C-alpha cells in the first residue's frame, strides 16, 4: 500500500468512527427521552403544596431575651474572659 492509500483508509476509518459515535449518542438521547415520557405516564401526579400567604407563629415575637437567657449569656461571657486572662 502506498502512503496515500493508507492516509485515505485512515481518513475513512476516522469518519466511520465519528459517525458511529454520533449515531450512538443521538440514539441514546432519543431512548432517554422516550423512557422519561413512559416513566412520567406511569408516575402518580405530584401533590400540589400550597404555600401560605402569611406565617402564623404560636410564639410572640420579642426583641429582648428573657431574664434567664440574659443571665446565662453574662455568665458565659464572664467564664470566657476569665479563661483568657
Biotite code that builds the C-alpha atoms (Angstrom):
import biotite.structure as struc

atoms = struc.array([
    struc.Atom([0.000, 0.000, 0.000], chain_id="A", res_id=1, res_name="UNK", atom_name="CA", element="C"),
    struc.Atom([1.189, 3.449, -0.765], chain_id="A", res_id=2, res_name="UNK", atom_name="CA", element="C"),
    struc.Atom([1.206, 6.218, 1.842], chain_id="A", res_id=3, res_name="UNK", atom_name="CA", element="C"),
    struc.Atom([-1.658, 7.934, 0.016], chain_id="A", res_id=4, res_name="UNK", atom_name="CA", element="C"),
    struc.Atom([-3.828, 4.822, 0.212], chain_id="A", res_id=5, res_name="UNK", atom_name="CA", element="C"),
    struc.Atom([-3.027, 4.397, 3.905], chain_id="A", res_id=6, res_name="UNK", atom_name="CA", element="C"),
    struc.Atom([-3.933, 8.017, 4.565], chain_id="A", res_id=7, res_name="UNK", atom_name="CA", element="C"),
    struc.Atom([-7.216, 7.632, 2.668], chain_id="A", res_id=8, res_name="UNK", atom_name="CA", element="C"),
    struc.Atom([-8.056, 4.428, 4.526], chain_id="A", res_id=9, res_name="UNK", atom_name="CA", element="C"),
    struc.Atom([-7.273, 6.117, 7.874], chain_id="A", res_id=10, res_name="UNK", atom_name="CA", element="C"),
    struc.Atom([-9.487, 9.059, 6.946], chain_id="A", res_id=11, res_name="UNK", atom_name="CA", element="C"),
    struc.Atom([-12.362, 6.720, 6.017], chain_id="A", res_id=12, res_name="UNK", atom_name="CA", element="C"),
    struc.Atom([-11.941, 4.825, 9.278], chain_id="A", res_id=13, res_name="UNK", atom_name="CA", element="C"),
    struc.Atom([-11.958, 8.093, 11.238], chain_id="A", res_id=14, res_name="UNK", atom_name="CA", element="C"),
    struc.Atom([-15.174, 9.264, 9.550], chain_id="A", res_id=15, res_name="UNK", atom_name="CA", element="C"),
    struc.Atom([-16.789, 5.868, 10.157], chain_id="A", res_id=16, res_name="UNK", atom_name="CA", element="C"),
    struc.Atom([-15.836, 6.040, 13.870], chain_id="A", res_id=17, res_name="UNK", atom_name="CA", element="C"),
    struc.Atom([-17.070, 9.608, 14.300], chain_id="A", res_id=18, res_name="UNK", atom_name="CA", element="C"),
    struc.Atom([-20.319, 8.760, 12.504], chain_id="A", res_id=19, res_name="UNK", atom_name="CA", element="C"),
    struc.Atom([-20.850, 5.685, 14.652], chain_id="A", res_id=20, res_name="UNK", atom_name="CA", element="C"),
    struc.Atom([-20.292, 7.641, 17.886], chain_id="A", res_id=21, res_name="UNK", atom_name="CA", element="C"),
    struc.Atom([-22.593, 10.447, 16.722], chain_id="A", res_id=22, res_name="UNK", atom_name="CA", element="C"),
    struc.Atom([-25.312, 7.958, 15.781], chain_id="A", res_id=23, res_name="UNK", atom_name="CA", element="C"),
    struc.Atom([-24.959, 6.188, 19.125], chain_id="A", res_id=24, res_name="UNK", atom_name="CA", element="C"),
    struc.Atom([-25.283, 9.463, 21.076], chain_id="A", res_id=25, res_name="UNK", atom_name="CA", element="C"),
    struc.Atom([-28.348, 10.533, 19.071], chain_id="A", res_id=26, res_name="UNK", atom_name="CA", element="C"),
    struc.Atom([-29.985, 7.167, 19.742], chain_id="A", res_id=27, res_name="UNK", atom_name="CA", element="C"),
    struc.Atom([-29.060, 7.404, 23.431], chain_id="A", res_id=28, res_name="UNK", atom_name="CA", element="C"),
    struc.Atom([-30.694, 10.833, 23.765], chain_id="A", res_id=29, res_name="UNK", atom_name="CA", element="C"),
    struc.Atom([-33.809, 9.560, 21.972], chain_id="A", res_id=30, res_name="UNK", atom_name="CA", element="C"),
    struc.Atom([-34.088, 6.482, 24.177], chain_id="A", res_id=31, res_name="UNK", atom_name="CA", element="C"),
    struc.Atom([-33.669, 8.588, 27.331], chain_id="A", res_id=32, res_name="UNK", atom_name="CA", element="C"),
    struc.Atom([-36.423, 10.985, 26.222], chain_id="A", res_id=33, res_name="UNK", atom_name="CA", element="C"),
    struc.Atom([-38.804, 8.128, 25.406], chain_id="A", res_id=34, res_name="UNK", atom_name="CA", element="C"),
    struc.Atom([-38.021, 6.443, 28.721], chain_id="A", res_id=35, res_name="UNK", atom_name="CA", element="C"),
    struc.Atom([-38.657, 9.707, 30.563], chain_id="A", res_id=36, res_name="UNK", atom_name="CA", element="C"),
    struc.Atom([-42.075, 10.102, 28.949], chain_id="A", res_id=37, res_name="UNK", atom_name="CA", element="C"),
    struc.Atom([-43.003, 6.491, 29.726], chain_id="A", res_id=38, res_name="UNK", atom_name="CA", element="C"),
    struc.Atom([-41.997, 6.892, 33.374], chain_id="A", res_id=39, res_name="UNK", atom_name="CA", element="C"),
    struc.Atom([-43.939, 10.167, 33.659], chain_id="A", res_id=40, res_name="UNK", atom_name="CA", element="C"),
    struc.Atom([-47.059, 8.486, 32.315], chain_id="A", res_id=41, res_name="UNK", atom_name="CA", element="C"),
    struc.Atom([-46.911, 5.743, 34.997], chain_id="A", res_id=42, res_name="UNK", atom_name="CA", element="C"),
    struc.Atom([-45.902, 8.002, 37.891], chain_id="A", res_id=43, res_name="UNK", atom_name="CA", element="C"),
    struc.Atom([-48.633, 9.390, 40.136], chain_id="A", res_id=44, res_name="UNK", atom_name="CA", element="C"),
    struc.Atom([-49.147, 13.134, 39.896], chain_id="A", res_id=45, res_name="UNK", atom_name="CA", element="C"),
    struc.Atom([-47.070, 15.172, 42.292], chain_id="A", res_id=46, res_name="UNK", atom_name="CA", element="C"),
    struc.Atom([-49.035, 16.569, 45.226], chain_id="A", res_id=47, res_name="UNK", atom_name="CA", element="C"),
    struc.Atom([-49.608, 20.285, 44.997], chain_id="A", res_id=48, res_name="UNK", atom_name="CA", element="C"),
    struc.Atom([-48.490, 22.015, 48.166], chain_id="A", res_id=49, res_name="UNK", atom_name="CA", element="C"),
    struc.Atom([-49.909, 25.488, 48.516], chain_id="A", res_id=50, res_name="UNK", atom_name="CA", element="C"),
    struc.Atom([-47.567, 27.874, 50.237], chain_id="A", res_id=51, res_name="UNK", atom_name="CA", element="C"),
    struc.Atom([-49.266, 30.003, 52.865], chain_id="A", res_id=52, res_name="UNK", atom_name="CA", element="C"),
    struc.Atom([-49.511, 33.674, 52.077], chain_id="A", res_id=53, res_name="UNK", atom_name="CA", element="C"),
    struc.Atom([-48.844, 34.536, 55.706], chain_id="A", res_id=54, res_name="UNK", atom_name="CA", element="C"),
    struc.Atom([-46.940, 32.863, 58.509], chain_id="A", res_id=55, res_name="UNK", atom_name="CA", element="C"),
    struc.Atom([-48.730, 32.130, 61.746], chain_id="A", res_id=56, res_name="UNK", atom_name="CA", element="C"),
    struc.Atom([-46.434, 31.837, 64.718], chain_id="A", res_id=57, res_name="UNK", atom_name="CA", element="C"),
    struc.Atom([-47.616, 30.476, 68.025], chain_id="A", res_id=58, res_name="UNK", atom_name="CA", element="C"),
    struc.Atom([-44.848, 32.265, 69.890], chain_id="A", res_id=59, res_name="UNK", atom_name="CA", element="C"),
    struc.Atom([-44.972, 36.057, 70.212], chain_id="A", res_id=60, res_name="UNK", atom_name="CA", element="C"),
    struc.Atom([-42.054, 37.877, 68.668], chain_id="A", res_id=61, res_name="UNK", atom_name="CA", element="C"),
    struc.Atom([-39.901, 39.647, 71.266], chain_id="A", res_id=62, res_name="UNK", atom_name="CA", element="C"),
    struc.Atom([-36.929, 41.909, 70.739], chain_id="A", res_id=63, res_name="UNK", atom_name="CA", element="C"),
    struc.Atom([-35.375, 41.182, 74.127], chain_id="A", res_id=64, res_name="UNK", atom_name="CA", element="C"),
    struc.Atom([-34.475, 37.775, 75.625], chain_id="A", res_id=65, res_name="UNK", atom_name="CA", element="C"),
    struc.Atom([-35.897, 36.821, 78.992], chain_id="A", res_id=66, res_name="UNK", atom_name="CA", element="C"),
    struc.Atom([-34.003, 37.226, 82.283], chain_id="A", res_id=67, res_name="UNK", atom_name="CA", element="C"),
    struc.Atom([-32.752, 33.624, 82.452], chain_id="A", res_id=68, res_name="UNK", atom_name="CA", element="C"),
    struc.Atom([-31.253, 33.860, 78.973], chain_id="A", res_id=69, res_name="UNK", atom_name="CA", element="C"),
    struc.Atom([-29.544, 37.143, 79.779], chain_id="A", res_id=70, res_name="UNK", atom_name="CA", element="C"),
    struc.Atom([-28.061, 35.661, 82.967], chain_id="A", res_id=71, res_name="UNK", atom_name="CA", element="C"),
    struc.Atom([-26.754, 32.622, 81.085], chain_id="A", res_id=72, res_name="UNK", atom_name="CA", element="C"),
    struc.Atom([-25.158, 34.837, 78.432], chain_id="A", res_id=73, res_name="UNK", atom_name="CA", element="C"),
    struc.Atom([-23.498, 37.043, 81.057], chain_id="A", res_id=74, res_name="UNK", atom_name="CA", element="C"),
    struc.Atom([-22.120, 34.003, 82.912], chain_id="A", res_id=75, res_name="UNK", atom_name="CA", element="C"),
    struc.Atom([-20.752, 32.519, 79.681], chain_id="A", res_id=76, res_name="UNK", atom_name="CA", element="C"),
    struc.Atom([-19.026, 35.794, 78.785], chain_id="A", res_id=77, res_name="UNK", atom_name="CA", element="C"),
    struc.Atom([-17.587, 36.066, 82.297], chain_id="A", res_id=78, res_name="UNK", atom_name="CA", element="C"),
    struc.Atom([-16.201, 32.481, 82.150], chain_id="A", res_id=79, res_name="UNK", atom_name="CA", element="C"),
    struc.Atom([-14.721, 33.053, 78.697], chain_id="A", res_id=80, res_name="UNK", atom_name="CA", element="C"),
    struc.Atom([-12.947, 36.235, 79.745], chain_id="A", res_id=81, res_name="UNK", atom_name="CA", element="C"),
    struc.Atom([-11.693, 34.598, 82.971], chain_id="A", res_id=82, res_name="UNK", atom_name="CA", element="C"),
    struc.Atom([-10.092, 31.759, 80.954], chain_id="A", res_id=83, res_name="UNK", atom_name="CA", element="C"),
    struc.Atom([-8.424, 34.129, 78.527], chain_id="A", res_id=84, res_name="UNK", atom_name="CA", element="C"),
    struc.Atom([-6.762, 36.009, 81.345], chain_id="A", res_id=85, res_name="UNK", atom_name="CA", element="C"),
])
